[in-house]
Amino acid sequence: MSWDVARDLVVGLLLVLGATMSLAAGVGVMRFSDTLTRLHASTKPQILGLFSLMLAAAIQNASWAVATTTLLVAAFQLLTQPITAHIVGRAAYRQRDETSPELVIDELADVVEHADD
């Protein structure tokens, strides 16, 4: 097997993985009922899918320009996704928007109640 065929096979697998993970993120956002589970579904597979697509682009177009661009996109996503998810989750919690039956013990209820005073 030549290098070009192996590279194309790896790139194809990474593209399928990235597309599948991005699709899973979209389906999770549409199917889940509350904000906290939607946040989980939108951040975890979306980042893995994006990294797979960026890695496929870097392997297919092996140049410094593509490598630096994909590294910048990946770094920006690693920095912004967790912060955004935390801010949205905190806002939803403070607005009492979480309706998950799995949230049995609320350890932050006292802290939020005293912070609102």
Secondary structure as the mmCIF struct_conf table of DSSP 4:
data_model
#
loop_
_struct_conf.conf_type_id
_struct_conf.id
_struct_conf.beg_label_comp_id
_struct_conf.beg_label_asym_id
_struct_conf.beg_label_seq_id
_struct_conf.end_label_comp_id
_struct_conf.end_label_asym_id
_struct_conf.end_label_seq_id
HELX_RH_AL_P HELX_RH_AL_P1 TRP A 3 ARG A 31
BEND BEND1 ASP A 34 ASP A 34
HELX_RH_AL_P HELX_RH_AL_P2 THR A 35 GLN A 60
BEND BEND2 ASN A 61 ASN A 61
BEND BEND3 SER A 63 SER A 63
HELX_RH_AL_P HELX_RH_AL_P3 TRP A 64 ARG A 94
TURN_TY1_P TURN_TY1_P1 GLN A 95 ARG A 96
TURN_TY1_P TURN_TY1_P2 PRO A 101 GLU A 102
TURN_TY1_P TURN_TY1_P3 GLU A 107 LEU A 108
HELX_RH_AL_P HELX_RH_AL_P4 ALA A 109 ASP A 116
#
